[in-house]
Amino acid sequence: METIAERLKSALESLNEASQKANRAPNSVQLLAVSKTKPVSDIVLAYEAGQRLFGENYVQEGVDKVKALQQLSDIEWHFIGPIQSNKTKLVAEHFDWVHSVDRRKIAKRLSEQRHDSCALKVLIQVNINEEPSKSGVLPNEIDELAEQISELPNLQLRGLMAIPASQQSSHELLDTFAKMQHLWLDLQSKYQNIDTLSMGMSADIEPAVLKGSTMVRVGTAIFGARN
């Protein structure tokens, strides 16, 4: 059985191959290791193998891990799951990034409850395929939310995140990622610091990187199947 270090190495190699095929510069796409449901010991193994960016989906589980590993001061913690209003304080106090901001109320609470001297870096989650059951703003709502976030003192808008609809053909998936890239470039033309397009997971790294992703979210390929 492969170790976490070996699987991490394979994931990075796959990411580098995808970047080369897309004629992207080396290290222009970051790997976010999604560690939800995995024990702290697994995160430590990935850390020891060189990984520094970790993503969590569940607030309390993520906070517990942040506290348990606070001695590893160079870990960058990303919250990537849906946020309920009653959990914004925990997210604002413990995470470095939030990928899943999709309404002004949540953004406002995160800003008010962020007391760190460093602004909380946020991405707007986009419901790019306009699925009724999925979180995220619709593409035509990005500008309004971006403007609202830009006025909040303790947040720094850094870009967009999306989770494409499942069971798309390879052509449909490329089209989805291309739409996200267009929206991201449009946002970049309007605001400073827009440098992050979070899209692509284990199964679709190559098309995501081809269409401009700057951060891919990989869990199972590094940590194995979820418990």
N, C-alpha and C positions, 0 to 999 in steps of 0.2 A: 504493500500500500504506500502511495506517495505521501511524503510529509507536506506540511503546510508550506515550508520553505521551497520545496520542489514545485508545488502547484503554483505558488506565487511567481516563481521564476518562469514557468510555462506561460502564465497569464501575461507577464510583462513581455515575453518573446512574441506572443500573439499580437499584443498591442503594437510592438515595434514593427512587426511584419505588415500590419494594417496601415501603419503610418508610412512605411516605405512605398507600399502600393498606391497610396493616395498622394505621393510626393510631398508629404508633410515633413517638417523638420523633426529631427530626433528630439524626444522629450517634449514635444508640443502638445501631447495629450496625457493628462494625468490619470492614474489608476486609483479609484476610490474603492477600498476594500470594504464590502458590506458585511458587517459582523453581527447583524441581528440574530438573536437566539443562540449565538455561540458564546462559550465561556470566556472569561477574562484570560485564561491560560492560552487559548488559541490566538487571541489578539497579541499577547506577549510573544508568541512564536513568530507571528508575522512581523512584529516590530523588530525582533532580533534578526530577521531576514532582510530588514531594510525598509519595510513599509511604514509610512507615517500618516497617511490619510485614511480615516476609518469612518464609515457611515452607519448610523443607527436609525431604525424605523419606529421604535417604541420608546416613549419619553422616559418612563421610570427605569426601564432596563438600561437605556443609554446613560442616564444620569448615574446609576449605580456603577457602571463601567468607568465613566469619567472620574468619579471619586476614587475608585479602586486603583486607577492608574495615574493619579495626579502627579506622581513622582517622575513620570515620563513626560516632561514638560514640552517636548517638541512634537507630540502627537497633535494632529489637527482633527478635531471632531466635527463631523457633518451630520446634521439632522435631516433625514430625507423622507420621513413619513408624514402623514396628515397630522395637523395640530389642532387640538381642541382649545377653546378659549381658556379653560381652567388649567391648562398645562403650559401656557406661554411663559410664565415666570421661570419655570424649571429650564425650559429651552434657552431663554434669554440669558440665564445665569451660568449655564454650563457648556454651551456649544459655541464653536467658532463660526460655523456656517449653518444656514437653513436653506434647503432647496425647495421647500414646499409652501411658500407664501402665495396665497391665492385670493386674499381679500384684505381690504383696508383695516378691518377690525383687528385681525391677527397681527398685521404689520404694526399698527399703532400700539398694541399691547406689548409686542416684542421691544419696541423702541423705549416705551415708558419703563419697562422692567429690566432693561440692559444697563447695568451700573459699572461694567468694566470700562476702562479708559479706551479700549479698542472697540470700534464700531462692530456690530454684528453684520457679517457679510451675508447677503440674501440673494436668492434667485426666485424669480416668478415662475411658478409651475403653470405650464400651458396644457390645456386639454386639446391637444393638436388634432385629434380625430373626432372631437366633439361627441364623446361618449357620455350618455346620460348618467351613468353610474360612476364616472371618474372625477376626481378632484381636479382643480385647475381652472384658470380663466380661459375663456374662448380667445382665439387670436385677435379678434377686434376689440378686446377688453384690455390688452396689454398696456397700451399707452396711458389709459386712465390710472391703472394701478401703479405703473412706473412713476407717474407724476406724483401720486400720493406718497409713495415710498421715498422719493427724492426730497420730500419736505420734512421727513422725520429725522431728528438729530442723531440718533444712535444706531441707525441702519446705513449700510452702504450697499447699494444695488450693484450687483456684479454680473447679472445675466439671466439666462432662462434655463429651465429644466422641463423635460417631457418624458412621459412613458407612453410609447406608441401602443395603439390597439394590437392585441394579440391576433395571431392567425392571419396576418397580412402576407401577400405574396412578396417575393423579393423586390419586384417592381414597385408595389404599393409602399413597401417599407422605405425604399430609396426616396420615393416621392414625399413621404411623411418627413423624413429627415431633411430633405431639401427645403421643405416649407419652414421647418424650424430654423434652418440656417438663414433663410431670407428674413424671418422675423427678428432673429438675433442681430443680423447686420443692420437692420433698420433701427433697432434699439441702440446699437453701438454708435450710430450716426447722430444720436440725440443726447447721449449722456456720457460722461467720463467714467472710467473704471469698468466698462462693460467688456469683460475678458473671458467669461465662462459660459460655455454651452454644455450643459450636463445632459447627455443622452447616449444611449447605448449600454447594453448589458452583455453578459457572457455570450449569448447566442447571436448578437447582432453588432458586434464591435466593428467589423469591417465596413458595413455600409454607414454606420454612424460616423466613423473617422473620415470616410470618404466625403461626407457632407458637413464636415467642419466641427464635429464634437471636440471639445477641449478637455472633457472629463467623462470617463466611462465608469459605470458602477458594476463591480464584479463581486459576487458573493460565493456561490456554490463552487465555481471553478477554483477558488482559493481555499475555502474552508470545508468543502464537501457538502453533501445534502443536509438540509436543515433538519434539526431534531424534531 
